[in-house]
Amino acid sequence: MGAGALDPAGASDSLLDPDAVARTYLHVLRQDRSAWTWEIELRPRVERF
């Protein structure tokens, strides 16, 4: 991997940030009862569908 492959924070765009994953799950835990979800899919932004 070349030096340009990493952003200034040192994290690759192809990796999920553990803090972002934790914030997402905390959001699901604290979600409003009127708009409930029990399923979530987390993907890096560089992944193509």
ChimeraX attribute file (.defattr): number of C-alpha atoms within 10 A of each C-alpha:
attribute: neighborCount
match mode: 1-to-1
recipient: residues
	/A:1	6
	/A:2	5
	/A:3	7
	/A:4	8
	/A:5	12
	/A:6	13
	/A:7	10
	/A:8	8
	/A:9	6
	/A:10	9
	/A:11	12
	/A:12	16
	/A:13	14
	/A:14	13
	/A:15	12
	/A:16	14
	/A:17	13
	/A:18	9
	/A:19	9
	/A:20	11
	/A:21	13
	/A:22	11
	/A:23	12
	/A:24	15
	/A:25	14
	/A:26	11
	/A:27	11
	/A:28	15
	/A:29	12
	/A:30	10
	/A:31	12
	/A:32	10
	/A:33	7
	/A:34	6
	/A:35	6
	/A:36	11
	/A:37	11
	/A:38	6
	/A:39	6
	/A:40	8
	/A:41	5
	/A:42	10
	/A:43	11
	/A:44	12
	/A:45	10
	/A:46	10
	/A:47	9
	/A:48	6
	/A:49	3
